[in-house]
Amino acid sequence: MESTPQEDAEGQAIVHVLAVVLERLVSANSHLAASQQEETKFHALRAPAIGILQYLERIHKYASCSKECFILALIYIDRLIQRNNFLLTELNVHRVVITAVLLAAKFFDDAYYNNAYYAKVGGVLVSEMNTLECEFLFKIDF
């Protein structure tokens, strides 16, 4: 589905706001993460080279999900944080984001890509994307 220039601009604005929110959370948690955080399936061995804003822009460009999906993804991330005392860090934020957007698209959009496509967009293996999806769903009591 082709979006109009106005819809694309609105989507970009939402992506930028979401990036700022996530960057602030990661920054606020950076001093707590080393001492408090247990490793989860969302943790990478090292932080990805791509920043949060660039990652979200990539998802926005290639996933073709609605702008509402990004809002819903933030709600899902908030549920993950609140219900599990989960700390977003530079090691897990990218995997949390791609999983939340995938779930939001499946819930909200009439047409969405399969997990293999989202895995490719997000830079993770398909098997890992499937595992992250299940883990996220159980952690938010979906």
C-alpha positions in Angstrom: 0.0 0.0 0.0 1.4 3.3 -1.1 1.3 6.1 1.5 0.6 9.8 0.8 3.4 12.3 1.5 1.3 13.5 4.5 1.0 10.0 5.9 4.7 9.4 5.4 5.5 12.6 7.2 3.3 11.7 10.1 4.9 8.3 10.3 8.3 9.8 10.3 7.3 12.2 13.1 6.0 9.3 15.2 9.2 7.3 14.6 11.3 10.3 15.7 9.3 10.7 18.9 9.5 7.0 19.6 13.2 7.1 19.1 13.6 10.0 21.6 11.5 8.1 24.2 13.5 4.9 23.8 16.9 6.7 23.8 15.9 8.4 27.0 14.9 5.1 28.6 18.1 3.5 27.6 20.2 6.4 28.8 18.4 6.5 32.1 19.0 2.7 32.6 22.6 2.7 31.5 24.0 3.1 35.0 21.5 0.5 36.5 21.9 -2.1 33.8 25.4 -3.3 34.7 24.5 -4.2 38.3 20.9 -5.1 38.2 19.9 -6.6 34.9 19.8 -10.3 34.3 20.3 -11.4 30.7 17.2 -12.2 28.7 16.6 -13.6 25.2 16.5 -10.0 24.0 20.1 -9.3 25.0 22.8 -9.1 22.3 26.4 -9.9 23.0 27.3 -6.3 22.0 25.4 -3.2 21.1 24.4 -3.0 17.4 26.2 -0.4 15.4 23.0 1.2 14.2 21.3 3.8 16.4 17.8 3.6 17.7 16.5 6.3 15.3 18.1 4.7 12.3 16.8 1.3 13.3 13.2 2.7 13.6 13.6 4.5 10.3 14.6 1.3 8.7 11.6 -0.6 10.1 9.3 2.3 9.0 10.7 2.2 5.5 10.7 -1.5 4.9 8.0 -3.0 7.1 5.2 -0.8 5.6 3.2 -1.0 8.9 0.8 1.7 9.9 1.8 4.7 12.0 -0.5 3.3 14.7 1.7 0.2 14.9 4.5 2.3 16.3 2.2 3.7 19.0 1.0 0.3 19.8 4.6 -1.0 19.9 5.4 1.6 22.5 2.4 0.5 24.6 3.7 -3.1 24.3 7.2 -2.1 25.4 5.7 -0.2 28.4 3.8 -3.4 29.4 7.0 -5.4 29.1 8.8 -2.8 31.4 6.0 -2.5 33.9 5.1 -6.2 34.3 8.6 -7.6 34.4 10.7 -4.8 35.9 12.5 -4.9 32.5 15.4 -2.5 31.9 15.8 -1.3 28.3 19.5 -1.1 27.5 21.7 -0.7 24.4 22.0 -4.5 24.4 18.3 -5.3 24.2 16.4 -2.3 22.8 16.8 -3.2 19.1 15.4 -6.7 19.6 12.6 -5.4 21.8 11.6 -2.8 19.2 11.5 -5.2 16.2 9.5 -7.7 18.2 7.0 -5.0 19.5 6.5 -3.7 16.0 6.0 -7.2 14.6 3.4 -7.9 17.2 1.7 -4.5 16.7 1.5 -5.1 13.0 0.0 -8.6 13.5 -2.6 -7.2 15.9 -3.5 -3.9 14.2 -2.8 -4.1 10.5 -4.9 -6.0 8.0 -1.9 -6.9 5.9 1.6 -7.5 7.3 4.7 -9.4 6.4 5.8 -12.7 7.9 8.3 -13.3 10.6 11.1 -14.1 8.1 10.7 -10.6 6.5 10.7 -8.8 9.9 13.8 -10.8 10.9 15.6 -9.7 7.8 14.6 -6.0 8.3 15.6 -6.3 12.0 18.9 -8.1 11.4 18.1 -11.2 13.4 17.7 -14.9 12.5 14.2 -16.2 11.7 14.4 -18.7 14.5 15.4 -15.9 16.9 12.5 -13.7 15.7 10.1 -16.6 16.4 11.6 -17.1 19.9 11.5 -13.4 20.7 7.9 -13.2 19.6 6.8 -16.0 22.0 9.0 -14.6 24.8 7.5 -11.1 24.4 3.9 -12.4 24.3 4.3 -14.4 27.5 6.1 -11.5 29.3 3.2 -9.1 28.6 0.5 -11.8 29.5 -1.0 -11.5 26.0 
